[in-house]
């Protein structure tokens, strides 16, 4: 499949550039062979809480991004790609979601934004870009559907790493340490954010359908012309004026993929890649994804 636009948040920021240049072999290799030490170096919990900006050092991930995504040949392919790429970051000073783009940002800045998008706050340090600090855009926007709609998308394929709310199983163990409670809280916040992202996109499409149906019935039942309908709606402000229906297809696992999103073990990663492939193939077999 080829896309006009790819937007990545968190781990999606590592995926998006490779999708844009159709480098699927390296994408799979990247995810199936990464080791824990390739991404994070743990810091002593108590010392990290008291004296540092995160519980882990993400230096290995930064070097991996610079080496892999900063490769000049690969980066030039990205610039020449017909697929537009954005990565989602959160500016900690302004509190606003921003987007990194290889055509809008200098190469060093875009690479820093990939790192920032993949940096879970508290667990990983903020990334300094200019005078501001940036972290994972998933703090506010995990599924960046509003950005896709803003860019003119009419068919959106959204890939979510958590199961639907009805398929989430309760955690059986008791949380006894502050660290366990913190990690569980971040997981719950993540679930809530992604659920709300999907609800907003669905509401957007439902509203446009609703307005379209009203206009259709006004024409069929009341015999109003297009000019007469424009006069009826004249002066009414609504955020859907001139917008088109968005077809949203979501691929997500049927069960939780992992205990922690910050643990990287090749065998588990390979199994998750296989699960994702099977799930995507199942959804595509239902004819829900336009080609």
C-alpha beads as a LAMMPS data file, in Angstrom:
LAMMPS data file: protein, C-alpha beads

291 atoms
290 bonds

1 atom types
1 bond types

-500.0 500.0 xlo xhi
-500.0 500.0 ylo yhi
-500.0 500.0 zlo zhi

Masses

1 110.0

Atoms # bond

1 1 1 0.000 0.000 0.000
2 1 1 1.112 3.561 -0.691
3 1 1 -0.050 6.580 1.247
4 1 1 -0.273 10.290 0.472
5 1 1 0.358 11.105 4.126
6 1 1 1.824 9.277 7.127
7 1 1 1.707 10.711 10.647
8 1 1 3.477 9.005 13.540
9 1 1 3.238 9.472 17.272
10 1 1 5.575 7.867 19.813
11 1 1 6.846 4.605 18.298
12 1 1 4.913 5.646 15.182
13 1 1 7.464 8.430 14.705
14 1 1 10.072 5.724 14.086
15 1 1 7.759 3.926 11.666
16 1 1 6.432 6.843 9.603
17 1 1 9.643 7.805 7.712
18 1 1 10.262 4.194 6.667
19 1 1 6.684 3.806 5.446
20 1 1 7.119 6.985 3.383
21 1 1 10.138 5.560 1.544
22 1 1 8.699 2.025 1.373
23 1 1 11.682 0.645 3.296
24 1 1 9.653 -2.181 4.796
25 1 1 12.565 -4.617 5.087
26 1 1 14.519 -2.244 7.323
27 1 1 11.355 -1.378 9.248
28 1 1 10.816 -5.038 10.139
29 1 1 14.514 -5.548 10.873
30 1 1 14.524 -2.440 13.069
31 1 1 11.673 -3.729 15.225
32 1 1 12.532 -7.407 15.334
33 1 1 16.183 -7.046 16.334
34 1 1 16.283 -4.157 18.775
35 1 1 17.638 -4.911 22.259
36 1 1 16.866 -3.072 25.474
37 1 1 20.336 -1.521 25.555
38 1 1 19.780 -0.164 22.023
39 1 1 17.006 2.077 23.364
40 1 1 17.375 2.876 27.063
41 1 1 19.802 2.748 29.926
42 1 1 18.116 2.576 33.312
43 1 1 18.955 4.962 36.116
44 1 1 18.633 4.125 39.843
45 1 1 14.983 4.864 40.617
46 1 1 15.492 6.922 43.763
47 1 1 18.352 8.987 42.340
48 1 1 16.432 9.518 39.102
49 1 1 13.387 10.743 41.007
50 1 1 15.418 13.161 43.094
51 1 1 18.149 14.452 40.800
52 1 1 17.342 13.875 37.113
53 1 1 14.694 14.597 34.492
54 1 1 13.765 10.957 33.799
55 1 1 14.024 7.413 35.081
56 1 1 15.982 6.279 32.017
57 1 1 18.683 7.649 29.759
58 1 1 17.583 7.623 26.086
59 1 1 21.085 8.271 24.734
60 1 1 21.171 4.888 22.933
61 1 1 17.918 5.678 21.100
62 1 1 19.218 9.113 20.113
63 1 1 22.365 7.557 18.615
64 1 1 20.283 4.912 16.849
65 1 1 18.037 7.581 15.268
66 1 1 21.008 9.683 14.183
67 1 1 22.750 6.683 12.657
68 1 1 19.731 5.084 11.021
69 1 1 17.413 7.931 10.026
70 1 1 20.253 10.410 9.591
71 1 1 21.880 8.258 6.909
72 1 1 22.188 10.725 4.018
73 1 1 20.988 8.374 1.274
74 1 1 17.964 7.322 3.312
75 1 1 17.194 10.926 4.261
76 1 1 17.363 12.098 0.641
77 1 1 14.889 9.365 -0.280
78 1 1 12.604 10.741 2.396
79 1 1 12.841 14.248 0.948
80 1 1 12.058 12.955 -2.534
81 1 1 9.161 10.767 -1.394
82 1 1 5.667 11.520 -2.675
83 1 1 4.379 10.614 0.802
84 1 1 4.251 13.530 3.239
85 1 1 5.505 12.731 6.758
86 1 1 4.707 14.306 10.111
87 1 1 5.743 13.257 13.628
88 1 1 3.791 14.436 16.657
89 1 1 5.528 16.170 19.581
90 1 1 4.427 18.141 22.629
91 1 1 6.065 21.460 23.475
92 1 1 6.367 21.409 27.268
93 1 1 6.721 25.191 27.529
94 1 1 3.593 26.058 25.517
95 1 1 1.676 22.868 26.246
96 1 1 0.751 22.643 22.553
97 1 1 1.030 19.751 20.123
98 1 1 3.427 20.454 17.249
99 1 1 4.539 18.439 14.235
100 1 1 7.920 17.657 12.773
101 1 1 8.231 17.509 8.995
102 1 1 11.390 16.898 6.904
103 1 1 10.412 19.599 4.413
104 1 1 9.665 22.211 7.076
105 1 1 12.422 21.418 9.587
106 1 1 16.196 21.288 9.063
107 1 1 17.470 17.728 9.189
108 1 1 18.951 17.974 12.739
109 1 1 15.660 19.407 14.053
110 1 1 13.535 16.747 12.385
111 1 1 15.729 13.984 13.828
112 1 1 15.390 15.573 17.268
113 1 1 11.607 15.628 16.841
114 1 1 11.595 11.907 16.000
115 1 1 13.459 11.341 19.275
116 1 1 11.100 13.664 21.160
117 1 1 8.017 11.938 19.786
118 1 1 9.365 8.603 21.027
119 1 1 10.259 10.019 24.474
120 1 1 7.679 9.071 27.081
121 1 1 7.811 11.775 29.784
122 1 1 9.156 10.781 33.205
123 1 1 10.383 7.505 31.726
124 1 1 12.613 9.307 29.201
125 1 1 14.109 12.823 29.328
126 1 1 12.618 15.733 27.350
127 1 1 14.417 16.662 24.137
128 1 1 15.757 20.219 23.932
129 1 1 15.128 21.963 20.605
130 1 1 16.027 25.622 20.688
131 1 1 14.702 27.153 23.899
132 1 1 11.974 24.556 24.388
133 1 1 11.692 21.004 25.669
134 1 1 9.719 18.414 23.732
135 1 1 8.257 15.025 24.646
136 1 1 5.967 12.381 23.181
137 1 1 3.009 14.018 21.403
138 1 1 0.917 11.127 22.722
139 1 1 0.579 13.061 25.984
140 1 1 -2.212 14.915 24.167
141 1 1 -2.673 13.178 20.816
142 1 1 -1.874 9.507 20.291
143 1 1 -3.887 8.990 17.117
144 1 1 -3.239 12.252 15.210
145 1 1 -6.472 12.017 13.248
146 1 1 -7.264 15.734 13.485
147 1 1 -3.957 16.536 11.768
148 1 1 -4.721 14.054 8.992
149 1 1 -8.161 15.632 8.487
150 1 1 -6.624 19.109 8.531
151 1 1 -4.203 18.014 5.791
152 1 1 -7.145 16.940 3.624
153 1 1 -7.251 13.180 4.221
154 1 1 -10.461 11.486 3.097
155 1 1 -9.440 7.881 3.856
156 1 1 -7.550 7.251 7.086
157 1 1 -5.972 3.992 8.208
158 1 1 -5.265 4.283 11.935
159 1 1 -2.989 1.760 13.655
160 1 1 -3.408 1.612 17.435
161 1 1 -1.257 -0.549 19.721
162 1 1 -3.894 -1.141 22.400
163 1 1 -7.064 -3.236 22.090
164 1 1 -10.560 -1.819 22.003
165 1 1 -11.881 -0.793 25.419
166 1 1 -14.219 -3.805 25.582
167 1 1 -11.308 -6.205 25.068
168 1 1 -9.007 -4.835 27.756
169 1 1 -8.497 -7.273 30.588
170 1 1 -8.166 -6.068 34.174
171 1 1 -4.747 -6.295 35.784
172 1 1 -4.806 -8.942 38.482
173 1 1 -1.770 -7.980 40.546
174 1 1 -1.794 -5.346 43.276
175 1 1 0.342 -2.236 42.712
176 1 1 2.600 -1.867 45.733
177 1 1 5.356 0.528 44.712
178 1 1 5.136 4.129 43.557
179 1 1 6.921 3.091 40.344
180 1 1 4.304 0.437 39.559
181 1 1 1.526 2.933 40.264
182 1 1 3.180 5.537 38.032
183 1 1 3.551 3.109 35.122
184 1 1 -0.033 1.906 35.480
185 1 1 -1.278 5.497 35.615
186 1 1 0.578 6.362 32.398
187 1 1 -0.914 3.292 30.704
188 1 1 -4.447 4.295 31.745
189 1 1 -3.929 7.873 30.582
190 1 1 -2.663 6.556 27.250
191 1 1 -5.775 4.394 26.812
192 1 1 -8.030 7.348 27.599
193 1 1 -6.266 9.655 25.126
194 1 1 -6.436 7.206 22.233
195 1 1 -10.102 6.447 22.916
196 1 1 -10.892 10.163 22.822
197 1 1 -8.878 10.650 19.599
198 1 1 -10.989 7.992 17.886
199 1 1 -14.246 9.379 19.303
200 1 1 -13.487 12.864 17.955
201 1 1 -12.729 11.528 14.460
202 1 1 -15.884 9.397 14.472
203 1 1 -17.973 12.342 15.690
204 1 1 -16.512 14.491 12.908
205 1 1 -17.593 12.038 10.215
206 1 1 -21.001 11.423 11.833
207 1 1 -21.652 15.169 11.917
208 1 1 -20.814 15.599 8.224
209 1 1 -23.038 12.623 7.374
210 1 1 -25.824 14.188 9.432
211 1 1 -25.551 17.573 7.706
212 1 1 -25.441 15.854 4.313
213 1 1 -28.558 13.848 5.134
214 1 1 -30.416 16.996 6.204
215 1 1 -29.565 18.679 2.896
216 1 1 -30.594 15.580 0.964
217 1 1 -33.988 15.436 2.670
218 1 1 -34.553 19.154 2.245
219 1 1 -34.033 18.659 -1.475
220 1 1 -36.109 15.483 -1.802
221 1 1 -38.941 16.171 0.667
222 1 1 -39.244 19.929 0.425
223 1 1 -38.100 20.402 -3.139
224 1 1 -35.550 23.086 -2.256
225 1 1 -32.927 23.992 -4.844
226 1 1 -29.221 24.210 -4.035
227 1 1 -29.465 28.021 -4.001
228 1 1 -32.417 27.899 -1.590
229 1 1 -30.550 25.527 0.730
230 1 1 -27.537 27.833 0.754
231 1 1 -29.834 30.644 1.882
232 1 1 -31.241 28.419 4.642
233 1 1 -27.742 27.718 5.982
234 1 1 -26.421 31.236 5.334
235 1 1 -24.945 32.838 8.461
236 1 1 -24.877 29.602 10.449
237 1 1 -21.343 28.983 11.668
238 1 1 -20.254 25.402 12.079
239 1 1 -16.811 23.751 11.987
240 1 1 -17.783 21.337 9.198
241 1 1 -18.409 23.872 6.455
242 1 1 -16.681 22.743 3.263
243 1 1 -15.436 19.530 4.902
244 1 1 -15.719 16.082 3.374
245 1 1 -16.632 12.755 4.905
246 1 1 -13.621 10.876 6.268
247 1 1 -13.524 7.100 5.969
248 1 1 -11.749 5.763 9.042
249 1 1 -10.437 2.215 9.332
250 1 1 -8.735 1.170 12.566
251 1 1 -6.356 -1.744 13.046
252 1 1 -5.705 -2.657 16.665
253 1 1 -4.825 -5.880 18.512
254 1 1 -7.487 -8.045 20.087
255 1 1 -5.502 -8.308 23.321
256 1 1 -2.772 -6.399 25.142
257 1 1 0.548 -6.697 23.347
258 1 1 2.937 -6.161 26.230
259 1 1 3.247 -5.584 29.955
260 1 1 5.360 -2.458 29.454
261 1 1 5.821 -0.353 26.319
262 1 1 9.381 0.418 27.423
263 1 1 10.696 -3.152 27.467
264 1 1 12.360 -4.385 24.297
265 1 1 13.033 -8.080 23.768
266 1 1 13.569 -9.387 20.194
267 1 1 11.494 -12.562 20.610
268 1 1 8.519 -10.614 21.979
269 1 1 8.905 -7.910 19.333
270 1 1 8.892 -10.508 16.532
271 1 1 5.717 -12.035 17.934
272 1 1 4.061 -8.611 18.085
273 1 1 5.052 -7.872 14.481
274 1 1 3.502 -11.208 13.469
275 1 1 0.327 -10.425 15.431
276 1 1 0.085 -7.050 13.748
277 1 1 0.525 -8.582 10.307
278 1 1 -2.190 -11.174 10.950
279 1 1 -4.582 -8.549 12.314
280 1 1 -3.992 -6.173 9.385
281 1 1 -4.516 -9.016 6.906
282 1 1 -7.779 -9.893 8.652
283 1 1 -9.052 -6.310 8.441
284 1 1 -7.973 -5.978 4.802
285 1 1 -9.793 -9.209 4.032
286 1 1 -13.020 -7.541 5.150
287 1 1 -12.641 -4.977 2.369
288 1 1 -12.536 -2.053 4.796
289 1 1 -9.296 -0.503 3.554
290 1 1 -9.310 1.360 0.236
291 1 1 -6.313 0.736 -2.050

Bonds

1 1 1 2
2 1 2 3
3 1 3 4
4 1 4 5
5 1 5 6
6 1 6 7
7 1 7 8
8 1 8 9
9 1 9 10
10 1 10 11
11 1 11 12
12 1 12 13
13 1 13 14
14 1 14 15
15 1 15 16
16 1 16 17
17 1 17 18
18 1 18 19
19 1 19 20
20 1 20 21
21 1 21 22
22 1 22 23
23 1 23 24
24 1 24 25
25 1 25 26
26 1 26 27
27 1 27 28
28 1 28 29
29 1 29 30
30 1 30 31
31 1 31 32
32 1 32 33
33 1 33 34
34 1 34 35
35 1 35 36
36 1 36 37
37 1 37 38
38 1 38 39
39 1 39 40
40 1 40 41
41 1 41 42
42 1 42 43
43 1 43 44
44 1 44 45
45 1 45 46
46 1 46 47
47 1 47 48
48 1 48 49
49 1 49 50
50 1 50 51
51 1 51 52
52 1 52 53
53 1 53 54
54 1 54 55
55 1 55 56
56 1 56 57
57 1 57 58
58 1 58 59
59 1 59 60
60 1 60 61
61 1 61 62
62 1 62 63
63 1 63 64
64 1 64 65
65 1 65 66
66 1 66 67
67 1 67 68
68 1 68 69
69 1 69 70
70 1 70 71
71 1 71 72
72 1 72 73
73 1 73 74
74 1 74 75
75 1 75 76
76 1 76 77
77 1 77 78
78 1 78 79
79 1 79 80
80 1 80 81
81 1 81 82
82 1 82 83
83 1 83 84
84 1 84 85
85 1 85 86
86 1 86 87
87 1 87 88
88 1 88 89
89 1 89 90
90 1 90 91
91 1 91 92
92 1 92 93
93 1 93 94
94 1 94 95
95 1 95 96
96 1 96 97
97 1 97 98
98 1 98 99
99 1 99 100
100 1 100 101
101 1 101 102
102 1 102 103
103 1 103 104
104 1 104 105
105 1 105 106
106 1 106 107
107 1 107 108
108 1 108 109
109 1 109 110
110 1 110 111
111 1 111 112
112 1 112 113
113 1 113 114
114 1 114 115
115 1 115 116
116 1 116 117
117 1 117 118
118 1 118 119
119 1 119 120
120 1 120 121
121 1 121 122
122 1 122 123
123 1 123 124
124 1 124 125
125 1 125 126
126 1 126 127
127 1 127 128
128 1 128 129
129 1 129 130
130 1 130 131
131 1 131 132
132 1 132 133
133 1 133 134
134 1 134 135
135 1 135 136
136 1 136 137
137 1 137 138
138 1 138 139
139 1 139 140
140 1 140 141
141 1 141 142
142 1 142 143
143 1 143 144
144 1 144 145
145 1 145 146
146 1 146 147
147 1 147 148
148 1 148 149
149 1 149 150
150 1 150 151
151 1 151 152
152 1 152 153
153 1 153 154
154 1 154 155
155 1 155 156
156 1 156 157
157 1 157 158
158 1 158 159
159 1 159 160
160 1 160 161
161 1 161 162
162 1 162 163
163 1 163 164
164 1 164 165
165 1 165 166
166 1 166 167
167 1 167 168
168 1 168 169
169 1 169 170
170 1 170 171
171 1 171 172
172 1 172 173
173 1 173 174
174 1 174 175
175 1 175 176
176 1 176 177
177 1 177 178
178 1 178 179
179 1 179 180
180 1 180 181
181 1 181 182
182 1 182 183
183 1 183 184
184 1 184 185
185 1 185 186
186 1 186 187
187 1 187 188
188 1 188 189
189 1 189 190
190 1 190 191
191 1 191 192
192 1 192 193
193 1 193 194
194 1 194 195
195 1 195 196
196 1 196 197
197 1 197 198
198 1 198 199
199 1 199 200
200 1 200 201
201 1 201 202
202 1 202 203
203 1 203 204
204 1 204 205
205 1 205 206
206 1 206 207
207 1 207 208
208 1 208 209
209 1 209 210
210 1 210 211
211 1 211 212
212 1 212 213
213 1 213 214
214 1 214 215
215 1 215 216
216 1 216 217
217 1 217 218
218 1 218 219
219 1 219 220
220 1 220 221
221 1 221 222
222 1 222 223
223 1 223 224
224 1 224 225
225 1 225 226
226 1 226 227
227 1 227 228
228 1 228 229
229 1 229 230
230 1 230 231
231 1 231 232
232 1 232 233
233 1 233 234
234 1 234 235
235 1 235 236
236 1 236 237
237 1 237 238
238 1 238 239
239 1 239 240
240 1 240 241
241 1 241 242
242 1 242 243
243 1 243 244
244 1 244 245
245 1 245 246
246 1 246 247
247 1 247 248
248 1 248 249
249 1 249 250
250 1 250 251
251 1 251 252
252 1 252 253
253 1 253 254
254 1 254 255
255 1 255 256
256 1 256 257
257 1 257 258
258 1 258 259
259 1 259 260
260 1 260 261
261 1 261 262
262 1 262 263
263 1 263 264
264 1 264 265
265 1 265 266
266 1 266 267
267 1 267 268
268 1 268 269
269 1 269 270
270 1 270 271
271 1 271 272
272 1 272 273
273 1 273 274
274 1 274 275
275 1 275 276
276 1 276 277
277 1 277 278
278 1 278 279
279 1 279 280
280 1 280 281
281 1 281 282
282 1 282 283
283 1 283 284
284 1 284 285
285 1 285 286
286 1 286 287
287 1 287 288
288 1 288 289
289 1 289 290
290 1 290 291
